[in-house]
Amino acid sequence: MVCLDTSFIIGLLRRDEKALKKLEEYTASETRLTTTPITACELFKGAYRSTRREEELHRVKMILSFLEVLSFSVEASERYGRLMASEGLQGAPIGDLDAMIAGVALANGEGVVTSNRKHFDRVEGLRVDSW
């Protein structure tokens, strides 16, 4: 199981060769692919801001249709709160959206695939993969 971060999905949408190769690895090993409601929000925001709005909306909806969108549960919310209050992040926060994504992934026992290792590597207990 792996939770796809916004940066990874954008890489796929932009046809980044490394991201596409990583996706092939996941699908070949039949890894369950998920994402978070936060990532879906970020993708829709980008699509609505695009000059090619309808095309981008279609692409976002298409890719999301292939993924399980995990729930932002009470447990995920608690993980977010604990993470943001942790001493390890005091003075150098990772940002609310990334912390929410990490909270959802942790609550579901999943790792995150992202290009933003700088933030996610600092989350204790979170498996982080990149491409």
C-alpha positions in Angstrom: 0.0 0.0 0.0 1.3 3.4 -0.9 -0.3 6.8 -0.7 0.4 9.1 -3.6 1.3 12.6 -2.7 0.3 15.6 -4.8 3.8 16.0 -6.3 3.8 12.4 -7.5 0.4 12.7 -9.2 1.4 16.0 -10.8 4.5 14.2 -12.1 2.2 11.6 -13.7 -0.1 14.2 -15.2 3.0 15.9 -16.7 4.2 12.6 -18.0 7.4 12.7 -16.0 9.4 9.6 -17.1 10.7 8.8 -13.6 7.2 9.1 -12.1 5.7 6.9 -14.8 8.5 4.3 -14.3 7.7 4.3 -10.5 4.0 3.9 -11.3 4.9 0.9 -13.5 6.9 -0.6 -10.6 3.9 -0.3 -8.3 1.4 -1.7 -10.7 3.7 -4.6 -11.6 3.9 -5.6 -8.0 0.2 -5.0 -7.6 0.7 -2.4 -4.9 -2.6 -0.8 -3.8 -2.5 2.9 -4.7 -4.2 5.5 -2.7 -4.3 9.2 -2.1 -5.8 11.6 0.3 -8.7 14.1 0.2 -6.0 16.8 0.7 -4.2 15.8 -2.5 -7.5 15.7 -4.4 -8.2 19.2 -3.2 -4.8 20.4 -4.3 -5.3 18.8 -7.7 -8.7 20.3 -8.2 -7.4 23.7 -7.2 -4.7 23.5 -9.8 -7.2 22.4 -12.5 -9.6 25.2 -11.8 -6.8 27.7 -12.0 -5.6 26.3 -15.3 -6.1 28.1 -18.6 -7.1 24.6 -19.9 -9.6 24.1 -17.1 -11.9 21.5 -18.7 -9.0 19.4 -19.9 -7.3 19.5 -16.6 -10.5 18.8 -14.7 -11.0 15.7 -16.9 -7.4 14.5 -16.3 -7.7 15.0 -12.5 -11.0 13.1 -12.3 -9.6 10.3 -14.5 -6.5 9.7 -12.3 -8.5 9.9 -9.1 -11.0 7.3 -10.5 -8.1 4.8 -10.4 -7.1 5.5 -6.8 -8.8 4.9 -3.5 -9.2 8.2 -1.7 -8.5 7.5 2.0 -10.8 9.0 4.6 -9.8 12.0 6.7 -10.9 10.2 9.8 -10.8 11.2 13.5 -7.7 9.1 13.9 -6.0 10.9 10.9 -7.0 14.2 12.5 -5.4 13.2 15.8 -2.3 12.0 14.0 -2.1 15.5 12.4 -2.5 17.2 15.7 0.1 15.1 17.4 2.5 15.6 14.5 2.1 19.4 14.5 2.7 19.5 18.3 5.7 17.2 18.2 9.0 18.5 19.4 10.7 17.2 16.2 8.8 19.8 14.1 8.9 22.7 16.5 10.7 25.6 14.9 10.6 24.0 11.5 7.0 23.0 10.6 6.3 21.0 7.5 3.1 22.9 6.6 -0.5 22.0 7.4 -1.3 20.3 4.1 1.7 18.0 4.2 1.1 17.2 7.9 -2.6 16.3 7.0 -1.4 14.0 4.2 1.1 12.4 6.6 -1.7 12.0 9.2 -4.0 10.3 6.8 -1.2 8.0 5.6 -0.1 7.1 9.1 -3.7 6.4 10.2 -4.0 4.0 7.4 -0.7 2.3 7.8 0.6 3.5 4.5 3.8 5.1 3.2 3.9 8.2 1.1 5.5 8.6 -2.4 6.5 12.2 -2.9 9.2 14.4 -4.3 9.1 16.4 -1.2 11.3 14.3 1.0 12.4 17.4 2.9 9.1 17.5 4.7 8.0 14.0 4.9 11.3 12.4 6.0 10.9 14.4 9.2 7.7 12.6 10.1 8.5 9.8 12.6 7.2 6.4 11.6 6.2 7.4 8.1 7.7 5.4 5.2 8.7 7.7 2.4 9.5 6.8 -1.1 10.5 9.0 -4.0 11.3 8.6 -7.7 
